[in-house]
Amino acid sequence: MPLSARFHAASSRSLGVLGEARAAARAAGRPLIDLGMGEPREQVPAAVREAGAAALASYLPYPRPGGTPELREAIAAWARRRFDRALDPEREIIPTLGSKEAIFSLAQLLVDPAAGRDLVVATVPGYPIPAAGATYAGARLLELPLREQDGFLPALDAIPDEDWGRIAVFWINYPNNPTGAAVDAAFIGGLAGRAREHGFVLASDEAYWELWTGEPSASALSLDSLANVLVFGSLSKRGSMPGYRSGFVAGDPELIDALRAFRLQAGTVPPVFVQAAAAAAWADDEQPARLRSVLGRRRAVLVDALTGAGFRCRGESCVFVWAAVPAGWTSARAAEWLLERDVLVAAGDLFGAAGEGWLRVATVATDAEIAAAAKVIAGWRM
């Protein structure tokens, strides 16, 4: 039966090949070391698990589209601790079913070709979901390359003057996936100013914010004004809770109000027991500190091995190493060489053509697996 052309266009870039490679290796009985997906495997704190379990003991109604007051207040308290940001839990925060679905669906709310708002700006190499959401919304997509010589920041002067007024949403993601790059407050502030000047939404995906190795990246939550700004947060990495599917959107109250109405129709509200666990997780600052220590230690082992093998490593995120492959290699061939030796990594071109020449190496395996992977990498020149 016929499928939408938008489906075919949006499916052209996917990280599904990592899952396929993982499944094939395991079906063949190979002892694969998975450094492909950034899926933390550390234990969720007992208090978080107990909070979710306790909420299961009572009757569970349909979750309200705005989320529970307890979760919104926990997120607001976290923002006060982290950024000295006073968010109104009623008007400036909405819980989401992870951040992925909220990122995907935002273009459906904002893109309006009839009104001249037909453009979504995203960055490459990058998380493919903003681009996929734009495609399904019928938007025109402009992908700005992130280049090493520019500090992996998008070159804003590459946007034609006539296009600034057509932008519906401009996506940024720092600490960046896959490059691990950070951003400073001046860049975010300048882009937020352009958003207000030209009437578009600056959408900042900050899923990796608390997992860094050096100085933390700037956050849009630190801006003086959140007008025309939405910030997307997640517990998948910060709390090592990918299976809980819990995130939030915070920012401009008019946009949050529109999102609440939109999401009432879409039905994408976390279950109440997940929200109870999430409230406990946002109150816990020790878990991300532990993850920074553990993942940072593992990252250092991988960076040492990769550097010794002739790779050049970049980034401040402790979840990923962004490694430039040695001269004469392509991303795909380098990833294949490692996979042949039972180490799965992500070829950079999976994140867009601008990622060619790089590998994304996740740090989320066990210490023993990281050590084994480092030994394989050390044999690169053999």
Beta strands, then each sheet from edge to edge (+ up, - down):
strand 1: 33-34
strand 2: 93-96
strand 3: 119-124
strand 4: 140-145
strand 5: 167-173
strand 6: 201-205
strand 7: 229-234
strand 8: 247-251
strand 9: 312-314
strand 10: 320-324
strand 11: 343-344
strand 12: 346-347
strand 13: 358-362
sheet 1: 1+ 11+
sheet 2: 2+ 8- 7+ 6+ 5+ 3+ 4+
sheet 3: 9+ 10- 13+ 12-
end
